């Protein structure tokens, strides 16, 4: 499990990121408690800040983010991935036409106020017109995904872009790779849950600016059990 909390300036440039990582946990209560604590500290420090929650389409993410953020956004790149898989089916045998349509659809989705509604309408129309695509899993998944996410107001990318707010969870995806996979998923590696948990905690500290030195200052002052 991985979560990140990033701060951005008014121009949309990322300034700082806190990374959290943990081993799998049923219900995620402990991990989400840690993430809530980080959000609480951020809000205490910056009470006037605007908070944007970004995630994929999993229901549990929105329940958590809805309690802690002002706006929730479906990760743009997850949406584009669904769209890309559907386009392969809808325009099978016509790769150039597919690429042109997909580029136009992604541009509209990102920059036009009603982009998500336009994409959903296109997906439904094309599925009706192409017998081989109507019941295809990738097409139906894309239609369901866009219907659910846009219907919940989480695909207003044009407004987010205009406000210089992030629309992608790339920071969290990068943390998954750097903090977790690069260390725990090497060839032949086996981990106990306790061992993996310790390693992930240390890597989250080392990849979060200033946290490593803060951790060791507590160790120097209070000893290891208190710092941990």
Steps between C-alpha positions, in 0.01 A plus 500: 500500500634842402371853550647843438424853614642772274499878522479720189551870439247725322656421162447128552864414567551225757705621797512211745373143535451275801498128418345224709527128437387189686447128457150373405246538778137388513281809516804733478406660835856540628634632171210742450547618858860593418387679186230686694762612751714644218198680354413637844851640544487655152165665569620632835800656327308625192133542603412716197641259243281336236512119520463280192466122531615293202452125459388231259141383492497281814202584722696483826735778384212745451348429839830590666586797277149641525554550873832678464509690170303782340498348152540142378650420160524173310857453386514622141744231388279219629214652301719527189603136542138384501437716195805361320395138550151577373642680195699191398172308475291777349751571223646155447687474175531878472794601722543848357132584539511359852799718594338813358172434681674417828715815487192715435299326774776542760544866406127567537491306827782709645419846368127531422242564777274217382781277381404194707137519382618525137728195543224294660257592224757401236572166669132410513436608140801315358413185699151503347632550148764224517348154561837350604546768767155515658556221753880514518637509854744789444231719344244426769756559775584841353132596472433394860812675625419831333134481598586445867788743531359786293158450659660554840661826384856371513595560136483880478858513377462831315421683825789335682746582220378861485556530877855352468399201710632146447287246315727196518620262771843463345670600825338206678568263210866602513509435874361150440792427270779675690403437861352151462578314178865596457582365846252221569443344160847390398555159344477221759419732791281376786381714788333454834225751567693660789821525298326655201318747727826624651665539160201690359494736799869577457467555125199728547708704744801515269297601194313777683715817518606592854332196663819295520686770694194559719484129580864483603477817708229326703715188528790711630276673751263230620640167390364260243170377659361856535612605152349192339 
